[in-house]
């Protein structure tokens, strides 16, 4: 709290100084219109830019040139007055200027992406092919009603119900999307951030949205930078650019610049980044959409969202069903005309056949299954914005993931110490060398702990709670050292800092690459101790002795050799390495009240004692190693895409199962050959530098994606977008995970974008289709398993649901061809499709996997193979891309009329039939095997059952099959109605009522026959890999609720007499006849068993091969070992 009060007093003093100081040091530049500025930027040396993250078009295309200008030119451009010598005395903008610019340019906010209205979103849901097919069926029913109202009076409700189902299905999908959007909006709502600006020499705190170009910002440690700004003065400012570039290392910012790339410029700080240390004064040069953040968001808005694989497959299925239904309707319309020469009768029959082919309950079933799965995933901390994303996650073949903050914690942790001639391991992770830290007072260990505690600039949000509950404001490396020291110090961390006060400090800077401080730490020679930490080579250069055996010994070449070995070991693992040194200051030269002066350099500049080396890493999150291993074992190619250094990325990749094989360089080192002599088939892992991506051709991309282990390092947002595009071009169903703004274009381009909630930017959450609420990468594995399970269950549900189509269609056909009495009415079809079938089909939403790990041992349902790539490219060759408009550079899209004509003409082209008959690689939602079972095998057995039941019930009433055919064929009399004339056969009379009730009882038998066969089918469809027997068939208790609810519905429809009139059923139906259906059900079960045995032999299951070298022990195991070492040390 004392530190907070001191900061408040310091801010108040600064404010009073700005408000009342003289203008002697004020540098005023003449006001000029920024649009009229013709000042040329001063010449800038071509400094050695960092390879990677921003060396490509991203940096070159950023609309910023101010980093190349002098301070005077920037001030002229934006009509602002600043003091270079005393920046706190700057005038800044006047209130009038700020108000005018704010009115001209608008608030400093990103333009939200264009969103469709609620009505538009509902209409999009309604316009799905399934819903359109239902609406078309309803309209056709009313057309039939208009042609012949008397004979089709019962269809009044049929059309309304079909159309109503379409609207209800769209409403369910719309509601789920709306709910997800509202949840996301709640996640994005935050307290409006504040920013410190200087206006009219006063330091003010204003809303970040009110910041304008030309404003002078005062940036402090912990501030989120509100706009792109030009830094003209400051002290040790470091910014975290990871959200923009993926670079986890904090970047120094201050006056002066030697870089041409604006993202590399040392005098530029960007919107959305974080000031992690120091303070600075800066001039705002871009706000809102004009910032780099806004331009990346614009890239996101420009990306088209890919259609989900399941959406595409359902669309194909609907087209097939619609095509078959239309062809069947036309054929039987012609047959009706030929047989009866009655247009009204024939068109009525044709439309009835079309409607019978439509699985009315399937759209609602699919939507409800996805909705239930989305709710279940919400319980696993996964927010699904798009229902189709539930299944897409299970279908992905390639998962491109960011490193910092996604795979790793974005929090540095000490891993190894080398001091007093001994290597120590701070954690007990896989592959760690060194002894455990057992005594915090051991020589060297104690010195490093004290240096980490005292020689640091980290601040805390509060000091009245334990260290693990504090927010640390400062450099990530220093924060890691502070956490390490606080956990192992023999005494309280805060008490140690208070007792050994800092009397002098030289902060870390890019010139020295070290930090030095002097503390009131007494020793035998005096009251003060000098401590230093920094770049190992710089620190060692200043040392004349080394700590060995608890005392300082002269530094020799042997010591330097040992240092080099330890340094190489730590650096080779991708760790960040720091060196520590100290010097016990002689009390005769440096008494307790000695006045150190940085400018006079009256402190020792050499002769220090080298204490040791400490390595730190950004460790993987708990569960990441197992998650990546399980993804790879499931046949998913996991790719790391990061802005970090290639060595760091590879080191992390080897810790998380992403890389277990050798790279080209590894093979070269092992075999003693040059890297150019190593063949592509000799190594499995590649690490691609971002600089190479722009120059890679198609063959090189193919060679990269053939490797099972891929890392892209030093990448930019456009690189990530290119990687996703290339993967999709090879047929990959690509998922992308990320949390930064730099990930958002790729998140939207991917088949499934997965954003992080807690660490993710608002832009990335908007672009993604799915959000991990707990930021746990391991949750993705649960999602993949859930996605694969929902696909398997959707397929089972569709297989089950579609089976009843043939038992509904064949009676319609027999009605006109044989002919026979109408065996099923339209309302009965709805009882089947929207009644007991939906209840039973929904139970598949809770169906568990047949065995615990079977789904994750299968390859992705659409694996990318050489054959699939060849097929994809052959199809692309058959469909050349549209011509490009030379004015806009965009493909010319045909108009609406042209698209309709192309769709009509397509079935008469060779290309259309090639695409249709081409056998796809992998598994699709509705394939030939499913259609064969549903329409030809189980469908026909079910049809035989209902025909037998129908004729047995009629025969019970004295009407033989031949007699029923003759009565239906007699066009001069309309039989089987209450008012039908009496029919006499072999001396026996059948009145109209007897005919009517006999037919209705036979129809009721058909209803129960279809139901019973579907109950058997419900259990049969559960078995995909195993025989349809065993305990796994009964694990889903909701199965019994499903068919139990269906049975209850049938009983109500049958045995409540008033409902008999509505549903053409009969309460006189005898359950004895249901045994016929039970017999056919047993036949269906026996047939399914024999079929499974044959398929096992002819098409055995292809499981994924085992990947050697995967380490599947939990990541948290190493942290538990670390906790034990902490306990021992304390």
N, C-alpha and C positions, 0 to 999 in steps of 0.2 A: 504493500500500500504506500510505503514511503517513496518508492520509485514512481508510482503513479502521480503522487502529489508533486514530486519534483518535476515530472514532465509537464504537469498542468501549470506550475509556476513558470517553467521555461517558456511555454507557449504564451502565457500572459505577458511575460517580459518582452518576447518578440513582438507581440501585438502592440504593446505600448511604444516600443522602439520605432516600429513602422509608422505609427500614428503621429508621433511627435518629433521624430528626428529631423535634422536639417537636410537640405537638398544639395549639400556640398558635393556629395559623391554620386549624385543622380546623373545618369547618362541619358539624355533625351535625344531621340532621333525624330526627324521630321515625319509628320503623318503623310502616308501615301496610300493611294487606292491599291489594294493588293492585286487587282486585275491589271493595273497599269505598270506593275513592277517589271523592269527589264534587267535588273541586276543579275549579272552572271555569277554563278557560284565560284568560289575560289578553287584553284587547282588542288586536288587531293591525291596523295600518294596511293598507288595501288598496293595496299597492304595485303598481307597473306591472309586471305579469308579462310574461315573454317570450312573444311570440306563437309558438305552435307546438306543439312536441313534446308538451307535457303539458297543454295548455289544455282538453282534452276529458275524456271520462269516465274515462280511465285514471287521471289524477291525482285526480279526485274520488272514485273508488271504492276507492282504496288505503286500507286499514284502518290509518291512522296519524293520530293527533291530537297526539302528544307535541311536535311542532314548534311548536304553539300554546301550550304550557305554559312556565311558568317553570322554572328549574333546581330550585327547592325542590319544586315539584309533581312533577317527574319523579323526584326522589330519594324523595319520599314514596311514590310509586306503586310503586317497585321496591325500597324498603327498602335503599337504598344510601347510603353516607356518602362525600362528596367535599369537597375543599377548592377553592373557587373561586379564591382568591387564589394558592394554591400547589398546582396540580392534581397535581404529582408526589408530594405528601404525602397524597393521598387514601387513605382506608382501604379503599374498595371493598367488596366482599362478603367475608364470612368463608368459610372452606373449607366449613363446615357448610351455610351458605346455598347456596353454589354446588352442592354435592352434592345438596341437596334439590331445587333447581330443575331440575337436570339429570335427576334421577329422575322429576320430574313432567312435564317438557316433552319429554324425549328429547334426543338429540344434535342439534347444529346442522348438520344435513344435509338436503338435499331428498329427499323421498320418491321413490324411483325409480319410473318408470312401471310399471304392472302389466304383467307379461310372461306370455305363455302358456308352458306347459311344452313340452318337446321333442315329447312325444306329441301334444299339442294342435296344434302347428304342423304336424306330419306329417299329422295327420288333415285339417287345412285344405287342405294340398296334395293329399291324396288325394281330397278332395270336390269338386275341380274338375269341371266338366261333362264334359270329355273323359274323365277317368279314370272317372267314374261310368258313362259310356256303355260303356267297355270292360268294366267289372265287370258291368254288366247283360248285355252280350253273352256273357260267360263263363258267367253263371248260366243264361242261356237255352240255351246249348250243353248244360249238364248236365240241363236240363229235357228237351231232345230225347233225351239219352242215357237218361234215366229212362223215357221213353215207348217207345223202341225201342232197346234196348242192342245187339242183335245187328247191326243194319244201321248203327249209328253208333258202333261200338266205337273207330274211329279218332279220335273226338272227345274221348276221355278226356284227351288231352294238350292239345287245342285250348282247352278251357275254362280249364285251369290256366295255359296260356301267356297268354291274354287277361287274366286277372286278375293274373297275375304282372307283365305289362307295365305295368298300371296302378299297381301298388305300386312297381315299379322307377322309373317316371316320377316319381311323387311323391317317391321317395327322392332322386333327382337334384336336384329343385327344393329339397327340404328341406336337402340337404347344402350347396347353394350359398348359401342363406339363412343357414344356421348358420355357414358360413365367413365371410360378410360381417359377421355379428354378432360373431364372435370377433375379427375385425380391428378393428371399432369399439371393442369392449371394451378391446383393447390400447391403442388411441389415447386412450381416456378415463382409463386408469390413470396417475395422477400421484403424486408424493411428497406425502403429507399435508401441507397448509400449516400453518405455525405462526403464532401470534398472541401479541402482548404484552398482558397484562392486569395490573391492580393488584388484588391480594387481600391483605387484612390488611397494608396498607402495603408490600407487597413486589411488585416488578416481576418477573413470571414469564413464561416462554415456554411456551405450552400448545398442544395440538392445536386447530385451529379448530373441530373437531367438539365440543369440550368447552366452548365459550363458551356462556354462559347469559344470559338477560335480567337486567339489573342490573349486569353486569360492566362495569368501567371499562377501556376499551381505550386503549392508547398507540399511536397511528397515526404512522408515519413514511413519508417519501418512499420509494416503491417497494413499499409494502405493498399486498396485495390485501385489501380490507375484508371481514371475515368475516361481518358481520351488519348489519342496519339499526341505526344508532346516532345518538344525540343528542349533537352536539358542544357542549361547554360551555367549552372553552378551547383555544387553539392559536396557532400562528404560521405565517401564510401558507400554510395548507393549501389545496391545489387537488386536485380529484378529476376523474378521467376517467369521465364518465357515458355514454360513447358506446355501451357494450354494452347500456344500458337505454333510452336515449332517442334514440340516433343522433347526438347533438350532439357534434361533434368538439372543440369548444372546451372546455378544462378549466374547471371551475366552482370558484369560491372557496367555502370553508366555514369557519365559525367560530362563536363565540358570538353569539347574537342572530338575529332573523329578522323579516322584514316580509312574508312571503308566506304565503298560505293553502294553496296547492297544495303538498302534501308533497314532490313531486318537484322543486319549485322552491325549497323551503325552504333557506335558507343555513345552517341549523344541523343539517341532516340529511345523513348519508352512508349509502350503501346497499350491501348485500351484492353482491359480484361486481364492484364498481367498483374503481378503482385510485387510490391516492394518488400524484400525480405530483410534488408538491413540498410542502415544509413539514412540520409535525408538529402533532398535536392530541391532546386527551384527550376521550373520548366515552363515553356510557353506552349500553349495548346495550338496545334497546327491542323488537326482533323478531329471532327466530332461525328457521332452517329454513324450513318451508313458509309461515310467517307473514310472511316478508320479501317485499318487492316482487318480487324475483327468483322466490321461490316461488309468488307469485300469478300471475306471467306463465307459469311452468311449468305451473300449474294450468289456465290458458287453453289451453295446448298440449295437455294431456291431454284436454281437453273437445272438441277438434276431431276430427271424423270424417275418416278418410283416404278420399279419393276413389278410385273404381275407375278403373284405368288404361284409356285408350281401347282398347288392344289386348285387354285382358281382356274388355271389353264386346263387342268385335267377334267375338272367338273364341267367346264365349258365344252370341251370336246365330247364328253359323255352326253351332255344335254343335246348337242347337235346330232349325235348318233341316234339318240332316242327319238328326237323330233323327226329326223330323216326317216327312220324306220316306221314311225307312226304315220307320217304323211304318205309314204309309199304304200303302206298297208291300207290306209284309208282310201287312197285312189284306186288300188286294185279291187277292193271290195265294193267300192261305189260302182265300178264298171261291172263287177259280177252281179250286183243287185239289179242294175239296169238290164243286164242280159237275161236274168232269171225272171224278173217281175215287171220290168218295163215301167217302174213307178219311181219317178224322180224324187218325190218327197220322202218315200220310204228308204230309197238308196242313200240319199244325202244324210238322212237321220242315222242310218246304220253306219255310214262312213265316219261321221263325227263321233258317234258312240265308241267306235273302235279306236279312234284317235285319243279320246279321253281315257279309255281303259289302259292305253299304253303309258299314260303319264303317271309316274309315281308321286301322287299328290303329297304324301307325307314326307318324302325324302328331303325337300329343302328345309322344312322345319326341323327334321331330325339332325341334319348336318349342322345347322346353325346352333341348335341347342347343345349338341355334343361339344362343339367348339366353345360355346359360352361356359358350359360346366367345366371344361378343361382350363379355360382362362381363369375362372374363379379358383380352381385348385392351384394353379400356378401363382396366383396372387398370394395364396397362403405360403408359398415358397419364396416370397419376396420378389416376384417377377411381375411387373406391370405390363400387360399386353395391350398395346394401343390398337392393333389390328387383329381381328379374330383369326385371319388366315395365318398370321405369324405364329400361332400355336403349333400348327403342323409344319410350317416352313423350318422352324428350329430343328425339328427332327429329321428334316430332309437335307440339311446342309452337308456339303462335301468338303468345303474349305472354310476355315475360320481364321480370318485375319484379325489379329489383336494388337492393340497398343501395349507398350511395356509399362511405362511410368504411370502409376496410379491404377492400372488395370491388372497386370500380372504382379507388379510389385507394390509396396505400400506407400511409395513416395516419401519414405522416411528412412534416413540413413541410420545404420546400426553398426556398431563396432564388431569386427569379426576376429582380427588377429592383432597381437602386440608382439613386438620384438624388442626386448630391453634386457639389460644386464646379462647379455649373451644367451638369452633363452627365448624361444618362440612360444607364445601362449595363444590359446584359442578361447575367444570370449563366448562362442557358441559351439555346440556339438552337432553341427549339421553334417550331412553326408560329404565326405571327402576333406573335412577340415583337419589340418595338421596342427600340432602344438599341444602343450600341456594345459590342463584346466587351471583357471585362476582360483587358487585355494586360500591365498593369504594376501589381502589388500594392502598390508603393511610391508610386503616384501620390497627390497630395493628395486627401483625402476618402476614397479607397479604403482607404488605410492606417489612417485614423482609425476608420472603421467596423469594419475587421478587428480593431483593438485593442480597441474598445469591446465587440464581440461576444465577444472572448476573455476580457476582464477583468471587464466589468460583467455578470456572469451568475451564476446559482446552480445550474447543472447539475453533478451528481455522476456519477462513473463507477464501474462495477463493478470495474474494474481499470485500471491505467495502464501496464502493462508490454507492451502490444500496440498496434498501430496503431489510429487513431481509428475506422476503418471496421469493426473487429472488437470494439469496445467496446459495452457496453450503457449507454445514456445515461439517467440517472434525473433527470427534471425535466420542465418544461413543454415541449410539442411545439414551440412557437415558438422558445424558447431553444435547444432541441436542434438545430433547423434552422440557427440562426445559428452555433452552435458547429461543426457539420459544415462549414458554408460557410467559416468563418474558418480552421479547421484545414487545409482543403484548399488555401488560398491564402496563408496567412501565409509570409513569407520565411524564418521560423525556426520551430523546434519549438514546438508549442502549449503543452506542459507546461512547457518552459523559460521561455516568455514569462510564463505565470502565476506561476511560482516567482520570477522576477526582479522582477516588478512586483506585489508583494503588495498585497492589499486591506487598507486600514487602517480603512475605515468603509463601512457599507452601510445603505441604507434599501430593504427588499424591496418588490417591486411589491404594491400593494393596490388594492382597488376604489375607494377614496376618491381617491387621488392619480392612479392609472392610469399610474404611471411607476416605474422603478427607478433608484436613484442609488447610486453607489459612488465612493470615493476611493482612488487607488492611488499607489504609489511609482513614479511615472513622471516623471522629471525633465525640465525644460525651461528656457528662458533665465531665467524669472522665479522659479523655485523647484523643490522636489523632488516636489511632489504635483500630481496632475491629477484633476479631478472629471469623471466620465462619467455620462451619463444616456441612458436609452432608454424609450420608452413610447408612449402614444396621441399621434398627431401634433398634434392641436389643443392638448393639454395641454402638450406639450414646447415647441411654438412660442410659447405664451403666456409662457414663462419666458425666452425668448431675446431678446437685444438686438442680436445681430449674426449674420451668416451667413458660412459658409466659401465664399469665391470666390477663384479665382486663387491658391489656396494660402495665403490669409491671411483674417483676420476683417474683414469690412466691415459697416458699419451696416445693419440690417435695414430695408428700405423697403417701401412698398406694392407696388412692381413685383415685388420678391422674393416678397411674400405672394401676389400673383396667379399667379406662376409656380409657387409651391408648391401653390396650389389646383388648378392644371391637372394637375400631376403626381400629386397625391393622388387626383383624380377618375379619372385614367387607370388607376392601379393598383387602386383600389377597384372600378371598373366591371368589372374582369376577375375579380371574386370573390376577390381576394387579400387577405391580412391585411397591414396596413401599419403599420410602426413608424417612429418618428422618433428620430434620434440627436442628442445635443448634448454639448458638453464645455466645460470651463473650466480654463484653466491657473491654478492657485491661486498667488497672490503669496506668495513665501517669507517675506516680512516679517510677514505676518498669519498664515500657515499653515506653520510650520516642519515639519520631518520628524517631530518628536515631538508634534505638536499633538493634543490629546485631543478628538476630535469627540464630541458628545453629541446623541442624537436628541431627547430631551425638551427640552433647552435650545435646539435648532435653531441651533447655532453653526456653521453652514455656509452658504455663499451660497445664497439661494433664488431668485435671478433674475440676469439679466445673462449668461446662457450664450451660447455660440456654436452656432448651428444647423448641424449637420454634413450632414444629409441624410435621405432617406427610403429605407427598404428594404421591399420587398414579398415575401411568402412565400405559397406555396400548398401544399396537399396534392396532389401531382401524380398523374396517372393512372399505374397500373401499366404496365409494359412489355407491349405487345401488346394493351392494352385497346381502343385506338382502332381497330385493324384488326379486332379481334374484334366490336366493336359494329357496325362497318361491314359486316362479312360477315353478321352476323345480320340486319341491316336489308335487305341485298341479297337475303337468302334469304326475305324476306317476313315476318320475325318482328318484331312490335312490341316494342321495347325501352323499358321505363319505368324511370325512376329514382325510387326512394322513399327519402327521406332525412330526417333530423332537422335538417339544416343550413339556413342561411338561403337563401331563394329565389335571391338574386343569386349566391351561391357555387355553388349547385347548377346554375344555368343556365350559369355560366362553365365549370364542369367539363364539363357536357353538350356545350357547343360544342367542347371540345377533344377529345372522344372520339367524335364522329360521332353522338351521340345527338340533338343539335339542330343542324340546318344551315339551317333556315328561319327566318322571322320570327315573332315573337309579336305579339299585338294592339298592345302598346305600341310595338314596333319600327315597325309599319306606321303608327301614329299619328304617331310622330316623323318618319318619312320623308315622309309626305304632309301634315303640318301640320294634321291633324284631331284632334278629341277621340277618346279611346279608345272612347267609347260609340257613335260613328258608324261604327266599323269593323265590317263584316259578318263572319260566321263563315267565309265562303269566301275571305276575303282573307289569312288567315294559317294556318300549319301547325303552329305550336308553342304549347303552353300550359304555364304553370307555376302549379300549384294549391297554394295555401297550406293547411296542415293545418287551420286554423280553419274553412275553408269546407266541409270534407268532411261534417261532421255535418248541415249544412243543405242539402246538394245533393239534388235530387229525381231521379227516373228520367230525365227529359228532359235534365237537365244532365249526368248520367253518360253518357248516350248521346252527347251532343255532345262530351264530353271524349274518349271512346274512339274517336270518328271521326277525331280528329286523329292524324297519324302520329308526332308528337313530343310526348311527355308527361313532365312532371316533377312529382312531388308532394314539396313541401318542408315542413319543420317537422311531420313526421308522428309519430304515436305507434304503439304496437303494435296498438291497436284500429283505427287508421286503415289500417294495412297489411292487416289482416285484412279490412276493408271493401273495400279496393281489389281484393284477390284475389277476394272473393265477387262483387263487381260484374262483374269481368272474366269470371268463369266463367258468370255469369248471361247474358252475351251470347254464350256458346258458345266462349269462348277456352279452349284447353288451356293452362293457366297454369303457368309455371315461376317459382320465386322463389329468388333467391340472397341469402345473408346470412351474417353471422358472429356477430352479437350475440344476446343473450337476447331483445332486442326483436323480432327477426326470427322467433323460433321458432313463434308461433301461425300466422303466414302460411306458414311452411315446411311445416307439417303440413296446412294447409287446401289448399294448392296441389296441382295434379295431379302436380307434381314439385318437391320441395324440395331445394335444392342448398346445402349448408353448406360452410364453409371449415374446414380441418383445423388449420392452424397458429395462426390468429388466432381461430378460432371457439370459442364457448362449448360446454360439454358439453350444455346444453339444446338448442341449435340442432342439434348433431350427432345427438342422439336423435330430434329431430323430422323431420329431413331424410330423403329417400329416396336421396340421392347426396351424396358428400363429395369435394371437390376436395382431394387430398392435398397439393398444392403451392401452394394458395391462388391459383392463376393463373386469372383470369377467362377468359383466352384459351383455356384448356383446354375451356371450354364449347363453343366452336365446333367443336373436334374431336369432342366428344361429340355435338353436333347432327348433324354429318356422319355420324358412326358410327351414330347412331339412325336417320337417314334411310336409310342404306345397309342396316342390318339389317332395316328395314321392307320395303325393296325386295327384299332377298334372302329374307325370310320369305314374301313374296307369290309370288316365283318358286318357292320350295320347295313351298309349298302348291299352286300351279298344277301343278307337276310331280307331286307326290305324289297328288293327288286324281284325276289323269287315269286311273290304273289302276283306279279304282272301277267304271267302266262295263264294261271288259273282264272284271271279276270278276262283276258282277251279271248281265249279259246271258246268259252260259252257264248261270247258275242258272235264269233265266227260260226259256231254251230247253229246259232239262232237263224242265220240266213242260208247257210249252205245245206244243212241236213234236210229240212229245218227242224228245230225243237222249240218248245215254249221258252220264253225269256228266263234263263236260269238265274241271272243276277240283274237287279235293278241298279240304277245310278246311285240311289241313296245307300244301297247295300255296299257298293264299291267304296263310298265315302266312310261307311262304318269300318270297313277293313283298313283303308289307307290312313284315315285320320283318327281312327279309334284305337283298337287293340294293337295295331301294328306300330303306331308311334310310341305307345307306352312300352312295348317290349324292346323296340329299337333303341330307345333312350337308355335302357339299362346298360348298354355297351359303354356308355360314358364312364362307368365305374368299373369296367372289366379290367382286372389286373393282368400282367403279362403271364404267359403260360408257365414260364420259369423265371426265377429272379433276375438273371443276367442275360437272358437269351437275346433280348433286343439290342443290347450294347455289344454283342459278339457278332452281329450281322453287319455286312457292309452297308453303306448308305443305299437307299433304294434306287438312286440314280448315280452309280459310281462313274467317275471319269476314267475311261480307258482309251487305248489307241483306236479301238473300233468306234467308240462313241464320238471321239474327236473327228474321225474321218467322216462319219455320218453327218455330224453337225456342219462340217465344212462343205460337204456335198450339197446339203440342203441350202446353205448360204449361197452356194454357186448357182443353184436353181432359182434363187430369189435375189436378183441383183438389187443393190440399194437404190433408192429414188435419186433422181438428179439433184444436184446442189444448186441453190439459187446463188448466182455470182454476187448479187448485191448484199445479201445477208449472211452468206456462208452456211445457211441452214438447209437441210433437205427439203425439197418441195413435196408437200403432202397433197395427195389427190383430194378433190372436193367430195362432198357428201354423195352427190349423184354418181360420181365416178366410182366411189367405194362400193355403193350398192350394185352397180353394174358389174364390177369386178367379182363381187361375191356371188352373183347369179351365174356369171360365166365360168367361175372357177371349176365346178364339177365336170365341165366338159373339156377340161384341159388335162394333158398328160402329167403335168407337174402336180396337180391336185391329187391325182390317184397315186402318184409315187409317194407323196407325203403321207397319204392315208394308209397305204399298204406297207409302208416301211416299218419294220418291227423295231420298236424303241429299245434302247439299252436299259437294263435295270427293271424296276418294278414301278407300275403306275397304279393310280387309285382304282380305276375301272379297267381291267385287262380282259383278255380273251378267256382266261381260266374262270374268272368271276362270272362273266356273261354266260359261259358254257354251263356252269353249275346252276345259275339262277334261271336261265331261260330254257335250257335243253334238258338238264338232268333233274334237279329237284323240282323245277317248274312243271315238268311233264308228269313226274310221279304224283305231285300234288293234284294236278289236273285229273289224272286217272282216279284218284281217290274221290274227288268231288263228283265226278260223273257217276261212279258206282253208287255213292250215297244218294245222289239225285234220283237215279232210276229205282233203287231199292225202296226209297220212301214212296215214290209214285206207285210202284208195284204193290206196296202195302195197301194203298187206297184202290187197287184194282186197275190201275192204268199202266199197261205194259209199255216198254220203250217204243215198240212199233205203233201202239195206239197213240202215244204222245206225239210221235212224228206225224201220224196221219191227221191228228187234230190241229197241229201247228201248220200243216201244209194246206189245210182247207181254208182258202182265202175268202170263201163266200160267207164264212161264219167266224167271228172272233171269239175263240174259246178262252177258258181260264180267267174269265172275269166274273164278277158277281152277277151281272146281268146277261151273261152268255146263255145261248140256247142250250137246252138239254141235249146231251150227247149219248147216243145209244150204241152199245157195242156188245155183240153176242148176247143180246137180250138184257143186258144190264144198262140201266140209265144212270147218267151222271149229270146232276143239275149244275147250274152255273156256280152256286155257292160251294158245292162239293169240289168242282174243278179248281175254284179259287183257293180254297183252304188246303187242298192237296198240294197245289203248286207252292203255296207259301210255306208249307211244312217242309217240302223238298228244298226250297231255297234256304230255310233255316238250317237244314242239314248241311247244305253247302257252306254256310257261314262257319258252323262248328268244325266242318272238315278242314277248311282252310286254316282255321285257328289251331287245331290240333297238330296238323302237319307243320305249321309254323313254329309251334312250341318245340317240336323235335328239331326243326331247322335252327331254332334259336340256340340250342345247345351244340348242334353240329358245327355251326359257324364259329364257335369259340375256339375250335381246334385248328391250328394252322400247321404246327410241327408234330403234334402228337395225335394218337388215335382218340376219337371222341368218347373216351371213357376216363374215369378217374376222378379224384377229389377236386382237381383244379376246375372241373366243370361247375362246381357248386360253391366256389369261394365267393362269388359275387351275389350277395343276398338280394340285391336289387333286381336281379333276374326274376326271382320269385314274385317280387312286387309288380314287375312289369307284366308278366303273363297272368298273374293273379288279378291285376286291374283290368286286363283285357277280358278275362273270363267273367268278371263281375259285370262289365259293360254288356257282354253278350247275353248274360242271364237277365239283365234288366230289359234289354231290347226284346228278348224272347218271351219272358214270363210275366210281363206287365201288359195285360191285354190292350190298354189304350195305345201303347207304343207299337202294337202290331200293325195298326193302320198306317202309321208313318213310315215304318221300316219294312213293310211287306213280310213280316215274320209271323210265326204262329206259336202260341203258348201251348199247343197240343203236341209240340215236338217231343219225341221220345229219346232219352239219352242212350238207349240201347244201340241206336244206329251210330253213335259216336265211336263204337268199338271198331267199326270198319275203318275209320280214319286212324285209329290207334294202330291197327294192323299195317296200314300203309306207312305209318310213321316208323314202325319197326323195320319195314322194308327199306325206307329211306336211310335209317341209321346203319343197317347192314351194308347198303350200297356205299354210303360215305366211308365206312371202315375199309371196304375192299378198295375203294378209289384211293384212299390215303396210302395203303400198302403199295399200290401200283406206282403212285407218284414218288414215294420214297425210293423206289428202285430206279425209276426212269429219270427223275430230277432230284437228286439228293441236295440237301441244304448246303450252301457254300458259306462256311464260317470264315471270319477274318483270320489271317495268319498271325501267329504270335510274334510280337516285336521284341527282339532281344535287347537287354540293357535298360529296360524301363524300371525305374525305382518307384515302387508304389507304396512305400511306407509313408505314413502321414507327415506332412510338412510340420505340423505342430509338435511332432516328436522332438525335433531339434530345439524348439523353443522351450519345451519342458526341461530338456537337459540344461538349457541356458538358465532357467529359473533355479534349478538345483545348484548350479555353480554360484549364482547370486546368493542363495541362502547360505552356502558354505562360506563365501567370502565375507558376508555380513556377520 
